[in-house]
Amino acid sequence: MLVTIAPLRLWTIGHGTRSSQEFLDALRGQGIPQLIDVRAHPGSRANPQFGKAALESALGAGGVAYDHWPALGGRRRGLGDASPNVAWQHPSFRAFADYMMTDEFWKAVDELLLLARERPTVIMCSETLWWRCHRRLIADAASARGAAVLHIVKPGIIAPHVLSPPARVVGDRVVYTTPG
């Protein structure tokens, strides 16, 4: 008897200025029943439909479970001049890469991937463009752990993740140091 194991998949999405309906349609289009909010602060003054309470309610009504995971939130304080992640020029990406060197980060990634094995899961932040968001670095980490990561650009448009150019996989972790 041949047993087929489905590949481990993780989706990402940025809420941007979408309507609640467009956002739900994008998730439904991929059959995603679980959303993990990776915003450092799960609120939005500009787009109140994406505040934590409103989002959790709308998702629940649409059959999607919501959870906020601060351990994967962005807006980290980096190591400044002591950062080994010099391959990132952008200070917020470098600071998040510094955070990626912690056991707390990798524990959260492993928990995320366990959840993604159980049910289709998407991580969400506010930035629409995944390559301008810390979801890009989380996607690098998930890829290093063997997940196929798919970025939901809009309903029906998916971009498969490839490692960010400065990323190097060392063992089952990602570093953004210069080789040498």
C-alpha positions as CSV (number, residue, x, y, z in Angstrom):
1,M,0.0,0.0,0.0
2,L,1.4,3.4,-1.1
3,V,1.0,6.1,1.5
4,T,1.2,9.7,0.3
5,I,2.2,12.4,2.7
6,A,1.0,15.9,1.9
7,P,3.8,18.5,1.8
8,L,4.0,20.9,4.7
9,R,2.5,24.2,3.6
10,L,2.3,27.6,5.2
11,W,0.6,30.6,3.8
12,T,1.2,34.3,4.5
13,I,-1.0,37.3,3.9
14,G,-0.9,41.1,4.6
15,H,-4.2,42.7,5.3
16,G,-3.3,46.1,3.8
17,T,-6.4,48.1,2.9
18,R,-8.5,45.2,1.8
19,S,-12.2,44.9,2.8
20,S,-13.1,42.2,5.3
21,Q,-14.9,40.3,2.5
22,E,-11.9,40.4,0.1
23,F,-9.7,39.2,2.9
24,L,-12.0,36.3,3.8
25,D,-12.3,35.4,0.1
26,A,-8.6,35.2,-0.2
27,L,-8.4,32.8,2.8
28,R,-11.4,30.8,1.6
29,G,-9.9,30.5,-1.9
30,Q,-7.0,28.6,-0.3
31,G,-9.1,26.6,2.1
32,I,-7.5,28.1,5.2
33,P,-9.2,27.5,8.5
34,Q,-6.5,29.0,10.8
35,L,-5.0,32.5,10.9
36,I,-2.0,33.4,13.1
37,D,-1.6,37.2,13.6
38,V,2.1,38.0,13.7
39,R,1.7,41.8,14.2
40,A,3.6,43.1,17.2
41,H,0.5,45.2,18.0
42,P,-2.7,43.6,16.7
43,G,-4.7,46.7,15.9
44,S,-5.2,49.1,13.0
45,R,-6.5,52.7,13.3
46,A,-6.5,53.2,9.6
47,N,-8.3,49.9,8.9
48,P,-10.4,49.2,12.0
49,Q,-11.8,46.0,10.4
50,F,-8.3,44.5,11.2
51,G,-8.3,45.4,14.8
52,K,-7.9,42.3,17.0
53,A,-11.5,42.1,18.2
54,A,-13.2,43.0,14.9
55,L,-10.9,40.6,12.9
56,E,-11.4,37.7,15.3
57,S,-15.2,38.2,15.1
58,A,-15.2,38.5,11.3
59,L,-13.0,35.5,10.9
60,G,-15.0,33.4,13.3
61,A,-18.2,34.2,11.4
62,G,-16.4,33.0,8.3
63,G,-15.2,29.8,9.8
64,V,-11.6,30.8,10.3
65,A,-9.9,30.5,13.8
66,Y,-7.8,33.5,15.0
67,D,-4.9,33.6,17.3
68,H,-2.3,36.3,18.0
69,W,1.3,35.1,18.5
70,P,3.5,37.9,19.9
71,A,6.6,35.6,19.7
72,L,6.5,36.0,15.9
73,G,5.7,39.7,16.0
74,G,7.9,42.2,14.2
75,R,9.2,45.6,15.4
76,R,12.1,44.1,17.3
77,R,15.1,45.8,18.9
78,G,18.2,44.6,17.2
79,L,21.8,44.3,18.4
80,G,22.8,47.6,16.7
81,D,26.4,47.7,15.6
82,A,27.0,44.3,17.3
83,S,24.5,42.6,14.8
84,P,26.1,39.8,12.8
85,N,23.2,40.0,10.3
86,V,25.0,42.6,8.2
87,A,23.6,41.1,5.0
88,W,20.4,43.1,5.7
89,Q,20.8,46.8,5.1
90,H,17.2,47.6,6.3
91,P,17.4,48.2,10.0
92,S,14.0,46.5,10.8
93,F,14.9,43.4,8.9
94,R,18.3,43.3,10.5
95,A,16.7,43.7,14.0
96,F,14.3,40.8,13.2
97,A,17.2,38.7,11.9
98,D,18.9,39.3,15.3
99,Y,15.7,38.1,17.0
100,M,15.8,35.0,14.8
101,M,19.0,34.0,16.6
102,T,17.0,33.3,19.8
103,D,15.5,30.0,21.0
104,E,12.2,31.9,21.6
105,F,11.9,32.6,17.9
106,W,12.7,29.0,16.7
107,K,10.4,27.5,19.3
108,A,7.5,29.7,17.9
109,V,8.4,28.6,14.4
110,D,8.4,25.0,15.3
111,E,5.0,25.4,17.0
112,L,3.7,27.2,14.0
113,L,4.8,24.4,11.7
114,L,3.2,21.8,14.0
115,L,-0.1,23.7,13.7
116,A,0.4,23.9,9.9
117,R,0.8,20.1,9.8
118,E,-2.6,19.8,11.5
119,R,-4.5,22.3,9.5
120,P,-3.9,24.8,6.7
121,T,-2.6,27.9,8.4
122,V,-1.8,31.4,7.3
123,I,0.3,34.0,9.1
124,M,-0.9,37.6,8.8
125,C,0.7,41.0,9.2
126,S,-0.5,44.5,8.0
127,E,1.9,45.0,5.1
128,T,0.4,43.9,1.8
129,L,3.7,43.2,0.1
130,W,5.3,40.2,1.7
131,W,8.8,41.2,0.6
132,R,8.5,44.4,2.6
133,C,7.3,42.7,5.8
134,H,8.9,40.5,8.5
135,R,6.7,37.7,7.1
136,R,9.5,37.4,4.5
137,L,12.0,36.3,7.3
138,I,9.5,34.0,9.0
139,A,9.0,32.4,5.5
140,D,12.7,32.0,5.2
141,A,12.7,30.2,8.6
142,A,9.8,28.0,7.7
143,S,11.4,27.1,4.4
144,A,14.6,26.1,6.3
145,R,12.5,23.8,8.3
146,G,11.1,22.1,5.2
147,A,7.8,24.0,4.6
148,A,6.6,25.2,1.3
149,V,5.5,28.8,1.9
150,L,2.9,30.5,-0.3
151,H,2.3,34.2,-0.2
152,I,-1.3,35.2,-0.9
153,V,-1.1,38.4,-3.0
154,K,-4.8,38.7,-3.6
155,P,-7.7,36.2,-4.1
156,G,-6.5,33.7,-6.7
157,I,-2.9,35.0,-6.9
158,I,-0.3,33.1,-5.0
159,A,3.5,33.7,-5.0
160,P,5.7,30.7,-3.9
161,H,8.4,31.8,-1.5
162,V,12.1,31.5,-2.3
163,L,14.8,32.3,0.2
164,S,15.6,36.0,0.5
165,P,18.8,36.8,-1.3
166,P,20.9,37.4,1.8
167,A,19.6,34.2,3.5
168,R,21.8,31.2,4.2
169,V,20.5,28.0,5.7
170,V,22.9,26.6,8.3
171,G,21.6,23.3,9.6
172,D,17.9,24.0,10.0
173,R,18.2,27.7,10.8
174,V,18.6,30.8,8.7
175,V,21.4,33.4,9.1
176,Y,21.9,36.6,7.3
177,T,25.6,37.0,7.9
178,T,28.2,37.3,5.2
179,P,29.9,34.0,4.4
180,G,33.4,33.5,5.7
